[in-house]
């Protein structure tokens, strides 16, 4: 079974703290996407990483794809209340009509003022 | 540019009743997805269309769920009859042919009583 495990499942922190969310699998992925979903809305893509070891930064968010393309992390520096939401990772496999996106179960983040 | 449009946003029905959800993807997006999402979890793929062809419906419970995308643009997902366990958010997403980001609608929140 191709599974993406996310940890932690829940995280509640104070504004200004740093945090890291992990996305792990035993499978190799051709790409890894991170989405954020706010209550009452659909997920929104934050970043796509495709190369082993790749690091991408989006303001206070840093995304890393593992060297073996089996895992990824999302680090948030100085969290703000606007960062609250469900963070989902999704790994890409296959191509064409056989391509699939394997979704993690999500990390629910609450940033308290 | 308009995003993915879904209707209705909310639906409350009694078990054994039928229900239908509608999705209009972003103009020009050939790929359309229907997902089911339970509270605090990641999306579960129900069906993927490439234009009007359903290329992945392996996770669709075909005894009670059906979907169509007759002209390769908008799509309808139907449940008949609905069961209590069908209560969830039904998300539609679209994508340009090939790969890349999936763009999600706001979802339809279904409650089966």
HADDOCK unambig.tbl for C-alpha pairs under 7 A between the chains (distance, minus, plus):
assign (segid A and resid 40 and name CA) (segid B and resid 106 and name CA) 6.62 0.50 0.50
assign (segid A and resid 41 and name CA) (segid B and resid 106 and name CA) 4.39 0.50 0.50
assign (segid A and resid 41 and name CA) (segid B and resid 107 and name CA) 6.77 0.50 0.50
assign (segid A and resid 42 and name CA) (segid B and resid 91 and name CA) 6.98 0.50 0.50
assign (segid A and resid 42 and name CA) (segid B and resid 104 and name CA) 5.20 0.50 0.50
assign (segid A and resid 42 and name CA) (segid B and resid 105 and name CA) 5.57 0.50 0.50
assign (segid A and resid 42 and name CA) (segid B and resid 106 and name CA) 4.68 0.50 0.50
assign (segid A and resid 42 and name CA) (segid B and resid 107 and name CA) 6.32 0.50 0.50
assign (segid A and resid 43 and name CA) (segid B and resid 104 and name CA) 6.17 0.50 0.50
assign (segid A and resid 44 and name CA) (segid B and resid 103 and name CA) 6.90 0.50 0.50
assign (segid A and resid 45 and name CA) (segid B and resid 101 and name CA) 6.42 0.50 0.50
assign (segid A and resid 88 and name CA) (segid B and resid 42 and name CA) 6.68 0.50 0.50
assign (segid A and resid 96 and name CA) (segid B and resid 98 and name CA) 6.52 0.50 0.50
assign (segid A and resid 97 and name CA) (segid B and resid 55 and name CA) 6.42 0.50 0.50
assign (segid A and resid 103 and name CA) (segid B and resid 42 and name CA) 6.17 0.50 0.50
assign (segid A and resid 103 and name CA) (segid B and resid 43 and name CA) 6.77 0.50 0.50
assign (segid A and resid 104 and name CA) (segid B and resid 42 and name CA) 5.84 0.50 0.50
assign (segid A and resid 105 and name CA) (segid B and resid 41 and name CA) 4.76 0.50 0.50
assign (segid A and resid 105 and name CA) (segid B and resid 42 and name CA) 4.29 0.50 0.50
assign (segid A and resid 106 and name CA) (segid B and resid 41 and name CA) 5.74 0.50 0.50
assign (segid A and resid 106 and name CA) (segid B and resid 42 and name CA) 5.61 0.50 0.50
assign (segid A and resid 108 and name CA) (segid B and resid 40 and name CA) 6.85 0.50 0.50
